[in-house]
Amino acid sequence: MAKTGAATLLAAALSLCAAGAHALGSDHGYDDFKTSDAVSWVQLCGTWGKDHQGTYRVIHASQDAQSFLYVQWMARDANGRLNAAHTAAISELDNDHAGIALADLGCRATPRGIVVTARAASGHDDKLRRVTIEAGPAPGQYRYRAQRTR
C-alpha cells in the first residue's frame, strides 16, 4: 500500500512538473521562421568584427500576433557572400507565451554594436510600451530592456 501511495505521489509530482513546463511555453528558434511568409522585417545595420568587415542583420517574424526577434552576426565568405556567423534569439521575446507584439522597429549603429528599438504591446498587461535591444560586439552578446508605464 505504501508503494502505491508513493507511486501515485510521484506520478502527480511529475504531472505537475510537466504541466508547469508547458505553461512556461517553448522557445522558437530562427529555423522556425525561415519561410518568407512569417518574416515581416529584415534590416542590415551596423558593423562588427575585426576591421568591421561583418554586419548585423535583424529579423522580425510573427506568429499568432506575437513577435519573434533574431539578431545575426553576418560575415563574408571567400566568395564575398554574407553568411550568419552567429544567430541570437532574443529569449525575452521568442517564447510562445511571451505575448509581446512589436511595431515601428528601428535599428541604428553604435560604436560598440547596434541598438534595436520598437514599440511594444503585451498580451498580458497594458504596461509595456517600448523595447530596446543592444547587441554586440561579441557574437551572441545582447541586452534586453523593456520600458513600462506606471
N, C-alpha and C positions, 0 to 999 in steps of 0.2 A: 504494500500500500504506500509506503514512504517513497519507493522508487517511482511509482506512478505519479504521485504528487510532485516530486522533484522534476520529473519529465514534463509534466504539464506546465509547471512554473517556468522551466527553461524554454519550452515552446512559446509560451506567452511573451517572455522577455525577448526572444528572437523576433517574434512577430512585431512587437513594439519597435525594436531597432530597425527592422525593415521598413515599417511604416514611417518612422522618423526620417530615414534616408530618402524615401520617396518624397516626403513633404519638403525636403530641402531642395529638390529639383535636381536636374542634371546639367552639367556644363555642355555647351555646344562649341565644338572646335571649328576652326576655319574650314575644314574639309566638308562640313555640313552645308556650307553655302557657296560651293564652287560654281553652281549654276547661276547664270546671269539674272534669272527672274527673281532671285532672293536678294540680290545686291542692289542697293539704291544709291550708293555714293562711293566713289573711289577718288582719292586725292594723293598725288605725289607732292611731297612737301619737305623742304629742308635737306641737309646732307649729314652724313655720319662717316666714321671710319678714318683710316689713315689717309691723309691728303684730301679728305672729304669727297671721296670717289663714290660712296654709296648714297642712296636716297631713302627716305622713309615713304611708305605707302600706307594710307589709312583706308580701311574698308568698313563700310556700314552696311549691314544686312538687317532684314526684319522678318519676323515670323509671328503670326498671331498678334499683331500690333505691339510687339516688343522688339527693342533694338539689340543688336549684337555688334560689337565693335572689335576690330583687329588692327594691330599695328605691325607692319612688316619692315624689317631692315633689309633693303634691297641692295644687291651688289652686282656688278657686271662680270660676266664670264669672259673667257678668252675670245669669244666672238662678239663681244660688246652687248649681249642681251642681258636685260635685268632679270635676276632670279632672287627669290626670297632666301636670304641667308638665315633669317630667323623670323618666326611669326609669334606674336604675343596676343593671346586672347585676353581681353580686359575682363577679368573674372568677376568684378563687381557688377558687370552688365550681362555677361554671357551665360548666365544660369537661367534656365527656362522658367524660374519662379521669381526672377528679379523684378519683372513687371515695369521696366523703365522704357519709355519711348523717347527717342531723341529727335530733334528737329533743328534746323538752322545750324548745321555743322560747319565748322571752320577750322582751318589749320594754318599755323604760322611757324616759321623757323625761328629758333633762338640760338644763341651762341653754343648751347650745350645739347641741342636736340630740337624737339618740336613741342608745341602746345596745341592740343585739340580742344575746342570748346563747343558746347551745344546747349540748346535749351532742352530741358528735361521735364517729362511728366511721369509721375509714378502711378502705377495702378493700385498701389497700396495706401497712399495718402496724398493729400494735395499740397504737401510742404516742399517737395523737391522742385527747384526752379532751374538750376544750371549745373552742368558737369564740366570739369576741366581735367584733362589727362595730359601730364607732362611725360614725354618719352625720350629716352636716350641718356647718355651717348652709348652705353654698352647695350648690345643686343639683349632684348628681353626686359630691360630696365624701364619701369614706368611708375608714375604716382597718380592715383585717382583721388580727386577731390569733388565732393558734392556740396553745393550751396543750397541751404534750405531757408525757407522763410520761418518766421517765429510763430 
